[in-house]
Amino acid sequence: MDNSKIKQHISRQFNEEMEDIRNKVLTMGGLVEQQVDLATKAFMGNDMENAEKVVQQDQYVNEMEKDIDHECTEIMAKRQPAAFDLRMLIATIKIITDLERIGDEAARIAKMTMRLEGADYYQDKYYEIEHLLNLVKDMLNGALDAYARNDVEEVIAITEQDAKVDREYTSITRQLITQMMENPRNITRALDMLWAARALERIGDHSCNVCEQVIYMVKGKDVRHLSREELERTVNSVR
Amino acid sequence: MDNSKIKQHISRQFNEEMEDIRNKVLTMGGLVEQQVDLATKAFMGNDMENAEKVVQQDQYVNEMEKDIDHECTEIMAKRQPAAFDLRMLIATIKIITDLERIGDEAARIAKMTMRLEGADYYQDKYYEIEHLLNLVKDMLNGALDAYARNDVEEVIAITEQDAKVDREYTSITRQLITQMMENPRNITRALDMLWAARALERIGDHSCNVCEQVIYMVKGKDVRHLSREELERTVNSVR
């Protein structure tokens, strides 16, 4: 092979490696989405079988994180990427940390469900939790989609949804405290619902973190801890 | 300058940059330690002034994270480091994420304290929270120390302390639930103590994450999600 062919070959290989990482992150993201859904539904439906499945599957999430992390570091050492490629690798390393922690929250909900087996079970009180679940699932899905398409157009909408999640969470907390006060026999169950709501609220936060990393990757700007106005300005800027 | 002098100059500059990063991480860590201490003591002492101070200082923690993060990425792009240096930069990026989240937990405790101004205040019930605070402060301090000295000798002891933190947290939770059941008027305050205890428990987890990154940096092994035996084997291995 002559020199230009070798270069072409290396560059194609590099692109393939980067694509491979992106695909793995999306696979991990898909599993994590499934874990959140399965865990919360197991909690609401008192479904021990699925709760156990979530706990078992958590190790796959962990392994995926380590695997992708390792691959990113290898590419950094071997290829010494710059500009977008370097940003993508760094953003990916952070995104998978957030995905892994979302997985942890799902596992936490599942473990709580398993601990509750046989306890009093109130089928009719999960409307708010389900609503919260749908909000955060939407956010996580949007965040992964933005990563998949290198597209920051939707991220403002996602971070706005987080404010809705926070309001919903506060309202759930207030209701549950009232229930506890009205009947102390509700306390244990109400606390479990409080923990589940809190876990979902955190999943919303982690999804926002993923969005911030996608903005960093695409726009090259660190938007963490910015006001909404500053965030919008960055997202709408031409790079 | 002849060639070898230029090389020497570049290498000295590089070492200075790496030292600068390490110093900044330790400064950030020192501030975060202070935030945890101040916030929890403000919570226990109903001290609005210090609670407010913690909330205000949280922005410095955030700025430090962004600043160090930027510096690490710049060095990666400019110097294309390998081996220990690359691992140190990657570990640092992750460590400051954990430090920032510890700062968030401290700010959460402080905000809760401010929201409680004028509420019923039980001076005599904070013994367990204080004990938990001392345990996690110890862990955080040990983790930062390990990072400062590139030394993994103490990390096993730190991760063992986390088991103690978890036990203490479970015991506090159980006591608080009993208190709530005995007297529903205690519910709001007991919940606040529950959130404070949870925040401290999380700070313990983040300190363990820092330890894992120090092991990665020093030993080149990813020890996340390993059993205690595997962890010990890695720490005691000669690299």
Interface residues (C-beta under 8 A of the other chain):
Chain A: Q59 N62 E63 E65 K66 D69 H70 T73 M76 A77 Q80 A82 A83 L86 R87 I90 I93 K94 T97 I177 M180 M181 P184 I187 T188 L191 L194 D222 R224 H225
Chain B: Q59 N62 E63 E65 K66 D69 H70 T73 M76 A77 Q80 A82 A83 L86 R87 I90 I93 K94 T97 I177 M180 M181 P184 I187 T188 L191 L194 D222 R224 H225
